[in-house]
Amino acid sequence: MSELDDAHWMREALAQAQAALQAGEVPVGAVLVRGGREIASGRNAPIAGHDPTAHAEMQALRAAARQLGNYRLDGCTLYVTLEPCAMCSGAMLHARVPRVVYGAADPKTGAAGSVVNLFAEPLLNHQTQVAGGVLAEECGALLSDFFRARRRSQRAQQLAAHPLRQDALRTPDHAFANLPDYPWAPHYVSDLPALAGLRLHYLDEGPRDATRSWLLLHGCAGWSYEYRHLLSALAGAGERVLAPDLIGFGKSDKPKKAATHNPAWHRQVLLELVDRLDLRQVVLVAQAGGWEALALNAAGRFVGELLLHAPEAHGPAFDAPFPDAGHRAGPRACAHWGEGAGTRLTPLRALTERCVLDDAQSARTVAERAMEYFSL
């Protein structure tokens, strides 16, 4: 096949990808050619068919095998707009497809060289010739536009589910893009009575049926991101970990007036969140005192308190939630809450540790000490 032939057939595959797009599927298309003639075509259809194997290449392979009356597809070239995954690559190898041509590379699941190269595996009894990058820009643009539109739709649905109050601000999602060591899925809640419609963000990691839970409360200069290493260490050890952003911080809504914020209200929000998620055997982790009233009103849910002496969080990641001064009402109010020192309100077991939260090893060390100290 010449480069002109490859471009021609890739455009036919792009037409199939467009058909997948119109059907609401991820836009990937494929055609299978032998002797200069199209034998079969296929487009992504996992959603419509409730079939995880219904990739464009699989659809084309099945149609071609029926057309030729043979599961061996000797002499054929398969054109696909996206680098094949391991499943589709394996099917092509079983079908003895001698040549595969793809458009855009897939750095996440591509099995033709991006992640692995099954086609060149010398231990397999068949090798397939691969050509990549044909009309790569057009193929990639179709996919990029699709996923961009889907993200916009998801954000719109999120906003509709958690409308923004007129007296509050919400940091745009792009401010939090590409943060290192922060891979966890966001959770949001806005229907707790104390929230009165404000949207609160939290992380909830580890097994839901864990024997013990940890409630990580950030400091006045931080948000849930500062606990990323401690959260990872605890969840990795099989603990359930809840790391909320207080209202006015992180990804949570930010009321514009500092007077909105007071410790008693924040405690009530957290109490309702703990009740909603039914956390039990909870260790409270904080960087300042004054949170013990949570345990006093939590019907025996808390079993201990880990008080951390940690350097104040700083750096671009901690500025991200606050693109301008209007977003900083929460931190301004928090700075005047004080340390809350005084008579303890609960008989909680207590452990005090020094920790550099930005250092993964320091966080792991504190996690190990705390899990041993608060063993049940």
Secondary structure, 3 states (H helix, E strand, C coil): CCHHHHHHHHHHHHHHHHHHHHCCCCCCEEEEEECCEEEEEEECCHHHHCCCCCCHHHHHHHHHHHHHCCCCCCCEEEEEEECCCHHHHHHHHHCCCCEEEEEECCCCCCCECCCCEHHHCCCCCCCCEEECCCCHHHHHHHHHHHHHHHHHHHHHHHHHHCCCCCCEECCCHHHHCCCCCCCCCCEEECCCHHHCCCCEEEEEECCCCCCCEEEECCCCCCCHHHHHHHHHHHHHCCCEEEEECCCCCCCCCEECCHHHCCHHHHHHHHHHHHHHHCCCCEEEEECCCCCHHHHHCCCCCEEEEEEEECCCCCCHHHHCCCCCHHHHHHHHHHCCCCCCCCCCCCCCEEEEEECCCCCHHHHHHHHHHHHHHCCC
